[in-house]
Amino acid sequence: MDLLRVDDLICGYGDAKVLKGVSFSVKRGDFLGIVGPNGAGKTTLFRAITRILKPWKGEILYCGKDLNRISRRDLAREVAVLPQILEISFSFSVEQFISMGRFPHLKKFQRQSRYDLEVIEKAMALCDVLAFRERRISELSGGERQRAILAQGFAQEPRLLLLDEPTAHLDIGHQVEILDLIRRLNREGDLTVIMVLHDLNLASEYCDRLILLKEGRIFKEGDPKEVLTFENIEKVYNTVVIVKENPISLKPYILLVSEEELKTK
């Protein structure tokens, strides 16, 4: 059985249709990346899968059940969602904020057990936030906050991790560190991952399978070598690129070509 299945999904905003019949499935242990230009439908798809946006037509199934009929508490025990922008209205400490990831596993008024505290500590260590665990979440830089949000997701101990631009606001060192961590948990911890990314090179390097969206439809689906060809990228992004092979990972690597360089060749 598929862990997640999206079948003929159509949805949008007001009278504007954004997704136009999107279908795909995700098996347990997959690492799926969703890529495409601005306006292609990446964020809309993410919002539909995370129940922020209700489908107009089609269905989304989690373990064979209609996603929208599963209680939020039950779903939160299985699925962790890390949005690109998270408004935090209260000035919690970093540790308090990450501890909230255990709420779905606790009964009403139940105190955290030793196991819960160990999970929280491990999540903070994994995401390198122990050094500022007592600081207010509102005082953190964009990159520090992103790592704290990821730690809260790990504290949920999810089977499925949904991420929208998880490397936003992170420097190159922390981009690699966070994505290495997510991939390691995917391979060693049986964590299924669906990740929306703008950076095609990061998507190529870390994802086992990609969905390339164009104008609300799936333009191409497959492994990075099948999806990230220069022909596909030029058709979808309307720009000239050169695609090479990373000599270490053997994954596709995209090189941009400026208009000035094109005129001189």
DANORUR-V61250 format. One line per field, one symbol per residue. ss: DSSP state (A for helix, B for strand, O for the rest). phi: phi as a letter, one per 20 degrees, with the letter a starting at -180 (. if undefined). Layout:
ss: ???
phi: ???
This chain:
ss: OOOBBBBBBBBBBOOBBBBBBBBBBBOOOOBBBBBBOOOOOAAAAAAAAOOOOOOOBBBBBBOOBBAAAOOAAAAAOOBBBBOOOOOOOOOOBAAAAAAAAAAAAOOOOOOOOAAAAAAAAAAAAAOOOAAAOOOBAAAOOAAAAAAAAAAAAAAOOOOBBBBBOOOOOOOAAAAAAAAAAAAAAAAAOOOBBBBBOOOAAAAAAAOOBBBBBBOOBBBBBBOAAAAOOAAAAAAAAOOOBBBBBOOOOOOBBBBBOOAAAAAAO
phi: .ffccdclfcaacmeeedecnecaccegnfcdddcqfgnfoffffffffemfceffbnbcddlndggfdefffffffdcddcffccededeffgfffffffegfedfgmfefeffgfffffffffgeldgfcfeffffeefgfffffffffffffflfecddcdlfegmeffffgfffffffffffeddleecccecefffffffdeebcddeblncfebcrfgffeeeffffffeelbecddddffeemefcedecffffffee
